[in-house]
Amino acid sequence: MRRIAELSLLTNWLCFIALCTVIVSLNGCAAMKNVQEPSHPESEIKRNDFPVARGEDVVGQLAIIKLEEGDTLPDIARHFGLGINAISAVNPGVDVWVPKAGERITLPLSFILPDAPRKGIVINQATMRLFQFKGDSPSLVVSTYPVGVGTEERPTPMGQTRVARKAPRPTWHVPASIAEDHRKKGDILPAEIPPGPENPLGEYALYLSKTGYLIHGTNKPASIGLRATNGCMRLYPENIAMLYKDTPVNTPVLIVNQPYLIGQRDGVLYLEAHTPFEGSGTGELEKINAKLRSIEKQSARTLDWKKVKEVQAEARGIPVPILEMGQGGYKEEVKPIKVEHPDTLYGRPAMPELKLEAWYVLAADVREEIDARRLAAIINHQGPPIPARVLSKSSGYRVVAGPFDDIGAAREATKRLKIDLDIDGIVIEPAKQI
């Protein structure tokens, strides 16, 4: 009887959601007529590749975008080549998974280059960003991509290494320590995982001379910009494809930890601050302040130390001018440019149509709609993807994952929900089997 009741509810939900989809679609078309278009097409915005002027350290430009219904910060971040850490830090208070439609957020597309030799690949763990330098001054170009790095328990190693070899469609040979971690969660991994959607290395891998560590793709793009790996550095699938193509074997790779960065552009000194990793904050702060005092002494100009402390405390991850420019104050900072919202966000998880004959998983029953929408968004961004949506009922909302073609796929999704999110899902049979 419980199964029949659940299936009856699901059938009602499907009919309801289909009607709502038509209504929302019609209302959306009317509402768009009153929206004022931003001034710059998003295709014109530089994301990854920047020329580096001689003697300058700051590249790119900040931008602003107006969010639309259904946006998530991970989707906006990926479309513009940013990590979730960066877009969250510069937009404090904005809900990562359910931001408000119409809200304007900053895209931190301006970067201070790491304090390191400008050759090969430099990865700044603190900013979770990779910089690939190509060419020489005065024609130096930097390509930069967000990365996911190691957790506190299994950190990414620091120091100098190199690309020892490259492999497309790599096979993942599961380390014993990782296999043991998964076994404790009830997830038994095979000795190796071949290429495909289940492979966490993605489509391309750069194997470093530091044994056991790689720069690779991922099947979990929402983890880019997080401390979420076992020590490797992972990139969005589209970014690792570009990096793989542009990186010869034996390319030097330097991994640094620089939460505080200073650099010049157009005669203005900038400071960029990020939240430091555990145990490194005090030392890095003392180091950057010593550099600032040295610059102040050499330039015979007074730094705005109040502004310096504000930037360091806020740790918003964007370059901020800090050098006083005489009685006129600061040289006016370039304002962020307004960007049109893309018609389609690249990499946004696709939502398949509801089907009465498919299998589903009931993930949660919640009272508040925003909680249901948040959970559905989190499930949608698992890797590989698990489609999930919110369906209304008389006393609240339900989060339903699916559709799935068979009971095996539904059970596998239920297992992953439990392992990854500690969700006890309930498999629901197709309505046609009643």
Helices and strands as residue ranges (DSSP letters): H 2-32, G 42-44, E 49-51, E 58-60, E 63-66, H 73-79, H 84-89, E 104-107, E 110-112, E 120-124, E 129-134, E 141-146, E 149-150, E 159-168, E 172-173, H 176-184, E 192-193, E 204-208, E 214-216, G 221-223, E 227-229, E 233-234, H 237-246, E 252-256, E 260-265, E 268-273, H 281-299, H 305-314, E 320-321, G 326-328, E 337-339, E 359-366, H 369-380, E 388-393, E 396-404, H 407-421, E 426-428, G 431-433
